[in-house]
């Protein structure tokens, strides 16, 4: 995508013929005028949706449906309910917006098919990319004092969040501020998607993982990110391609990141039986997330002030620390005992999932996302993501002996029920449906299953048999391999897609010849990141509420490419 595209799209948005009331025609009289209702709703509207650039683009984005007086009045009444009621009926307030959301048409990427026959790059070409990615990570860590990741808002929203899912989220979230942001962002995305502005904020791209186009991206740090950067640097060391000074620098960075995960980001909570437990929070207290003062204040003002611990960040942090050889006593806690209290049991504690926007899948046996802090806060309600459950399973397999899983019937049952959840998901085919996932792409699920499968294969045969007596891992492996080989790699991909494919194929023991399309893509696109790094920033994970928020960065792409190429290189060296 080039500047000419964005210039043309901007021109069309600024000169479009207005057909019906705009977002500002609807909201300005209600949210900019003085009122005695909820102050945050107006603050959010002014800060997030009334900035001069967006206002200029959307001022001509009228909605024809709102020329109907009854529909316009219903929408204004809904906004007044959200503004003025002490405890709004969010189902009623959200209904007019939900009905309008169902008139917009959004779709997931559908890459063009490609012909077979990609050239397998030479080993020296792969080594060059690995060294460049490793050097990029170390250079960034030295310059910043950490490895940054970025968040970017895509205001057109997620294709899976339509009217029904919007109401599900609006009624299931706990924080009033988070409800407000979800309410207004989803109202705005209707005007965006039905106007020329949609082409500007959501341009087409190659592959599946979305490039991060936004001119304003929020740099920050989280233990979740540090855990994966730790894995990437461990992989760099294991390739044997790092110079002696790079090995020393990598070990120093790993030590600091593990400490950030287990100490700086540590938070004490209570397990379901009331006992104390130490977990890892999504965002450590200021100043550790490294937001600028500007964005830190905006985050607070927009309703994102409270972040609570989550099961995924805890699992990934424990896993990375285990791989790095940490002896921190926090790792001795049997996480399975804690996770058991957050595991869904059909007919029993199903209300654990208050935001079931992916209820096309069977939640039984899955672990929910968010952990109540000591104050009992859970601003995001709770949801359940399949890929998160792979991270939980992977850390349990890595710590099987430490946590005495095989000696405990309860812990073994928790593990088997997670495996059962994954098997049903994959055998149904739902794993390849983006709607099944809250925070990740199906392609990322494939890569993370590869990590999980590798941890499973590292166990002694008897342990594998005890954990998985029915061969679920092999069943899932076959389905995931088929998806990567027959769906992902038969269509156009970008470097991040390619890295995910290699991580899956390398861990799952695929034929080396099948690596060719992914390897060729990475080598061909090497250097696309310009001054920011070897590669561009792509979508790693995302939020679907309050709108589509992407998380990634050039360092993230380097980390995943490094991990994928390291696995491919290892398999190629072993090939007879």
Number of C-alpha atoms within 10 A of each C-alpha: 10 6 8 9 13 15 12 13 18 17 15 17 23 17 13 17 13 15 15 16 19 20 23 21 12 16 18 15 11 17 22 14 9 10 12 7 16 19 13 17 24 22 17 21 22 15 13 16 19 18 11 10 9 12 14 13 21 25 19 24 29 23 20 13 15 19 13 10 9 11 14 17 14 16 21 18 16 21 23 18 20 25 23 15 11 10 10 16 14 20 16 16 23 28 18 21 24 23 13 20 21 14 14 15 11 15 8 11 14 12 16 11 13 13 9 11 8 16 13 19 16 11 11 9 13 21 17 13 20 26 17 18 29 26 21 19 26 23 16 16 17 13 10 11 12 20 24 24 21 21 21 21 22 18 22 24 25 22 16 20 24 23 20 17 19 26 23 20 29 27 18 21 21 18 18 18 21 23 24 24 24 22 26 23 22 29 20 22 22 25 25 27 22 18 23 23 27 19 20 22 19 17 15 12 15 18 20 23 25 22 21 23 18 14 8 11 18 19 19 21 20 23 27 22 22 27 24 20 26 26 20 27 27 19 20 25 19 13 19 11 16 18 12 11 9 19 20 13 17 24 17 12 23 23 16 15 26 25 19 22 28 24 15 17 25 21 19 14 20 17 18 14 9 8 9 13 16 19 30 31 29 25 22 23 13 9 10 14 18 19 16 13 10 8 15 18 13 16 15 12 16 20 20 17 14 15 17 20 25 23 24 25 28 28 25 25 31 29 26 25 23 17 14 16 11 17 10 14 8 16 20 12 14 18 23 23 18 20 21 20 17 22 24 24 18 12 8 9 13 13 13 21 22 19 23 21 25 20 15 12 21 17 26 20 23 28 31 25 23 26 25 18 18 12 7 11 16 19 22 23 23 22 22 28 21 25 25 26 25 26 24 27 25 24 23 25 26 20 19 20 13 13 20 13 23 15 11 10 10 14 22 17 17 22 23 19 19 22 22 19 21 27 21 18 20 19 13 12 14 17 26 20 12 17 21 24 24 23 23 23 22 23 26 22 23 29 27 22 27 27 19 24 22 19 18 22 15 12 15 9 10 10 18 16 12 12 19 17 12 11 12 18 20 14 13 21 22 12 17 26 20 12 20 21 17 11 14 23 22 17 19 20 25 21 29 32 29 30 28 27 29 32 26 30 27 28 23 23 15 16 12 17 11 18 24 19 26 28 26 20 22 24 17 13 14 19 16 15 15 10 9 15 23 22 24 26 27 25 24 23 17 20 17 22 25 23 23 21 20 26 25 25 27 22 28 28 25 30 26 26 29 28 29 28 27 26 20 26 19 13 18 16 9 9 9 4
